[in-house]
Amino acid sequence: MSRRAQVGVATVYRRFPNKEALLTEAFTEERDRTLQLLLDLLRRAQEAGALRRDFVLEDVGLALMANAGIRAQSPEVRAEASRRFAA
């Protein structure tokens, strides 16, 4: 990463105590932008009547976690379970 930023490795580690801190900082900018885009999408979907008015950003994370937890024998059964959950 230091090469990409055109700085020395020592410069990077003076600013960030470890790789985790560096990665956290690097992805914070992208995370904030992505969250804003997602909020805009949710708002537009609600305004268009395609999404419930009481749906909030935190529901996206819950839905993703719940969907990942769906276990079934076949892709067809998993798809049907996901559709039921989404409904």
Backbone torsions as a table, in degrees:
resi	resn	phi	psi	omega
1	MET	NA	-32.3	-178.6
2	SER	-64.4	-36.5	177.6
3	ARG	-62.2	-44.8	-179.1
4	ARG	-61.7	-37.8	179.2
5	ALA	-82.9	-4.7	180.0
6	GLN	60.5	42.7	174.5
7	VAL	-133.8	164.3	178.4
8	GLY	-78.2	158.9	179.0
9	VAL	-59.6	-40.8	-179.9
10	ALA	-60.6	-37.3	178.1
11	THR	-62.7	-42.5	179.1
12	VAL	-61.6	-46.4	-176.9
13	TYR	-75.6	-16.3	171.0
14	ARG	-71.4	-31.9	-178.8
15	ARG	-87.1	-34.2	-176.9
16	PHE	-125.6	125.6	-175.2
17	PRO	-68.3	-22.7	-178.9
18	ASN	-159.9	174.6	-177.8
19	LYS	-63.5	-36.9	-179.2
20	GLU	-60.9	-43.1	179.1
21	ALA	-64.9	-39.8	178.2
22	LEU	-63.2	-47.8	-179.5
23	LEU	-64.8	-39.6	177.7
24	THR	-58.8	-46.3	179.4
25	GLU	-65.5	-41.8	-178.0
26	ALA	-63.2	-39.4	-176.4
27	PHE	-88.2	-11.2	178.3
28	THR	-61.7	-43.4	179.4
29	GLU	-60.5	-46.4	-178.6
30	GLU	-66.9	-39.6	179.3
31	ARG	-61.0	-45.7	-179.4
32	ASP	-61.7	-42.4	179.1
33	ARG	-64.8	-42.9	179.7
34	THR	-64.5	-42.8	178.5
35	LEU	-62.3	-39.8	178.8
36	GLN	-64.9	-42.5	177.5
37	LEU	-62.5	-40.8	178.9
38	LEU	-65.6	-41.6	177.0
39	LEU	-61.2	-40.7	177.4
40	ASP	-63.0	-42.8	178.4
41	LEU	-62.3	-45.0	178.9
42	LEU	-61.6	-43.1	179.8
43	ARG	-61.7	-45.6	179.6
44	ARG	-63.9	-39.5	178.7
45	ALA	-65.2	-39.3	177.7
46	GLN	-66.9	-43.1	179.2
47	GLU	-63.7	-31.7	179.6
48	ALA	-82.4	-5.7	-179.5
49	GLY	79.9	12.2	-178.6
50	ALA	-92.4	-5.4	-178.7
51	LEU	-141.0	139.3	-179.7
52	ARG	-55.3	144.1	180.0
53	ARG	-65.7	-28.6	-176.9
54	ASP	-88.2	3.5	177.4
55	PHE	-72.7	131.0	179.9
56	VAL	-123.2	165.8	-177.3
57	LEU	-53.3	-41.5	-178.8
58	GLU	-61.0	-24.8	178.5
59	ASP	-65.7	-27.0	179.0
60	VAL	-63.1	-48.6	178.8
61	GLY	-61.0	-43.4	178.3
62	LEU	-62.1	-42.7	-179.8
63	ALA	-64.4	-41.5	179.3
64	LEU	-64.9	-42.5	179.0
65	MET	-65.4	-43.4	-179.8
66	ALA	-65.4	-42.1	179.9
67	ASN	-64.0	-39.1	178.5
68	ALA	-65.5	-26.3	-179.2
69	GLY	-82.1	-8.4	-179.9
70	ILE	-70.1	125.0	179.4
71	ARG	-123.4	134.9	179.6
72	ALA	-153.7	171.7	-175.9
73	GLN	-76.8	-35.9	-174.1
74	SER	-130.8	159.9	177.2
75	PRO	-59.0	-35.6	-179.8
76	GLU	-64.3	-44.0	179.9
77	VAL	-66.9	-39.7	177.1
78	ARG	-62.2	-42.9	180.0
79	ALA	-62.7	-42.6	179.3
80	GLU	-65.3	-40.6	178.0
81	ALA	-63.3	-40.2	178.4
82	SER	-64.6	-41.2	178.1
83	ARG	-62.5	-42.3	178.6
84	ARG	-62.9	-42.7	179.6
85	PHE	-62.0	-45.6	-178.3
86	ALA	-62.8	-35.0	179.4
87	ALA	-65.9	NA	NA
